[in-house]
Amino acid sequence: MEMISYLRLYRISNLHLHKKRQIKMFMNQISICDSDKISAFGFFNINLNVVTSILILLISGMITLIQMKDHPMILKFNNDTISYLAKIFTTKFN
């Protein structure tokens, strides 16, 4: 891991073509080896495929909500939510 960190920080473009090719091949081999999970301080492993899927789901959901912000059902849902929250706060603080 220290070698990979060092190679990522090092300016590879200044090296000879043969050395650049070797470093790129090494980095590709290492990245394929164990790139589908990360460790949470050694307590447990997190599968990056699951993390990526959750992020894609959240982003696509947010984009859908933004696109449908003027739809009558979404407007009704927003109004109902605001009135419900207003009712809760007025009864709780009075």
N, C-alpha and C positions, 0 to 999 in steps of 0.2 A: 504494500500500500504506500510506503514511503517513496519507493521508486516511481510509482505512478504519479504521486503528487509532485515529485520533483520534475518529472518529464512534462507534466502539464504546465508547470511554471516556466520551464526552460524555453528559450526562443529557438525552436527547431528550424525555423526558416534560414538561419545563418549557417547551418551545418552542411556538410558535403552531401550530395544526392544519395550516395550509397548508405550513409548513416541515417539520413531521413527515412529512407525506405525501410531499413531495419527497425527503426523506432516505431514507425507506423504499423508495421506487421506485428510487432510485440504488443502495442497498445490494442490492436484489434483482437489478438489472441486472448489477452487478459480481459477485455471487456466482454467477450463471449463467454468466458469461463463461469463467472458467478454474478451476473449483472441483474438477475431477476429478484433479488431480495436485499434488504438492508437490515442492519441490526439496531435495536433500540438499546444502546449501551450494554449489549451482551445479554440482556434479560430475555428477549424473544426476537425472532426474525419477522420482518414485515415484507410480504410479497408485493413487489412493485407493480405487478399486473393488477392487483386489487386496488392499490392506491390510484393508479392511472384510470381505472374504470370508474372509481368514485368521483374523481375530478372531472372526467368527461361527462358523467351523469349530472353533476352539479352545474357545470358550465352550460350544458345544453338545456337544462331546466330553467336556468336564469335567462338565457337567450329567448326561450319560448315565452316566459312571463313578460319580458320586455316587449316582445313583438305583439303580445295580446293585451297590452295595458289598456287599450281603448275598447275592448270587447265588453258587451253588456254584462255577461256573467262575472267577469273579473271586477268590473266596477261595482256590481252588487255585493260581491264578496268583500271588497275593500270597505264599502260603506257599512256593511253588517259588522265587520271586525272592529271598525272605529267606534260604532255605537255600542258594541258589547264592551270594549275596553273602557269607554267613557262611563258606562254604567257601573262597571266594577270599581273604578277609581273613585267615583262619587260616593258609592256606598261604603267603601273601605275607609275613606278619610273623613267622613261625616259622622 
